[in-house]
Amino acid sequence: MHVSVESIGNLGRRLSVSVPADRLESAVGNRLRELSRTVRMNGFRPGKVPAKVIEQRFGAQVRSDAYSDVVRDSFGEALRQQNLQPVGQPEINAEGGVAEEIRYTATFEVAPEFGDIDVTTLAIQRATASVEDADIDNMIETLRQQRRSWNVVERAAQDGDLVNVENFAMVDGKRFPEVGVERGVTVVGSKMLFPAIEQALVGMLAGAETTVEIAFPADWRVAELAGKTAQVSVKAVKVSEQFLPAIDEAFIKSFGVKSGKLEAFRSEVRSNLAREL
């Protein structure tokens, strides 16, 4: 194998590599022999498929894979030979060569050399962090949110409510979907749906309907709506408000704090947060 290296700017390098062609042929032969032992083909017993049949069926793919292997392995050898450490993936370009060898170039950047650094002159600032009471309060509130439930209400929807929604869109005189409606659920203010829809839901009672104008993005999943402005009919099917569990003995014990005491719970939360710092 022959290797030459060229500098391109400060950090760029171009390796020119030539590899004997018999190395590729050897790799191809090894892959074909391995296939002949494992491949299954109609009309032949396992392990008895003739080599010529294997080559006719899989030769092109085998040669491509073997070529990739030879380039990968020889590139690694070339880097070690030239004592180079690339940064990122190289750009490999095959070059025309003679029948006896494979030629390619690999272009990449190397890490800069910083020289010797006297670390005794460096000032180091150690980052510090601590768990504050506010952090514990926030985590407990997060745990309450994770255990929240929803209760159906008769009032109009407001921010933070869970609303079951049905909708369909009209654009260019066509209805989407053609039959029925799209069904979904959103927490008002969560931005799970288009802002115009969530804004329209505020103040709606279950069963109420309205129409809003929606500009669908160009990459919208429904091709017929992508990049278009549609009139969307929205119906609030059900309105529910969240119920957050009280921080009581039952709630605390559900997290493995056997005593059910708030002080022990806060201490456990503090310890868990401290381990994550």
Secondary structure, DSSP 8 states (H G I E B T S, - for coil): -EEEEEEETTTEEEEEEEEEHHHHHHHHHHHHHHHHHH---TTS-TT---HHHHHHHHHHHHHHHHHHHHHHHHHHHHHHHHT--EEEEEEEEEE---TTEEEEEEEEEE--------GGG-----------HHHHHHHHHHHHHHT-EEEE-SS---TT-EEEEEEEEEETTEEESSSS-EEEEEETTS-SS-HHHHHHHTT--TT-EEEEEEE--TT-SSTTTTT-EEEEEEEEEEEEEEE---SSHHHHHTTT-TT--HHHHHHHHHHHHHHT-
